[in-house]
């Protein structure tokens, strides 16, 4: 409830939404874990600028291990922890989409940063998946036990984001959150905004940063 209120008071929802029926929010973030001002401001800018062109969108904070999902009207649908690439970095290695998971060098197991237009589509070995970026073979999918030694479910349940870097680059969320929030929200595609590890926000989202700086000067 507090998370939904934070986004409502920040003006993320569209101006005409006051009379709309409230949308239940699935807040699965650990108790007491805050969402950064940058995430809130970026989500607000997406709505105000219509950058997602009315499509659902997600703002994904790798450092905080958070995945926030919004519908096409800018209403927060849910927030939950996520697992990300085991390597710190924002790049996509050339040709990585053609490699088997075990062939990806450790240094290249990154979750790239930036704005990506994605949607459901086929994959070679996992059936129909939700692609965040097909060219870099990054998808978002429910956590599976996979390799037991990786302890992915346990990492996802941990209250700290420090142990959430374990994948080959894809984004994992809890199965219930995926089925209830992610899958139905992005059934017809959407836009994914992934915050950087090392690059600056100005490099990653130049239009957002320019708009924020202009607004601050005007104030």
Protein Blocks (a to p, Z undefined) as FASTA:
>chain_A
ZZmmmmmmnomacfklmmpccdddddfbdehiacdfklmmmmmmmmmnomnnopacdddd
fklopacdddfkopafbdcdddddfbgcjbdcehklmpcfklpcfklmccdedddddddd
ddfklopaddfblmlopacddddfkjmklommmmmmpmbfklmcfbfoiacddfklmmmm
mmmmmmnopadddddfklcfklmmmmlmmmmmmmmmmZZ
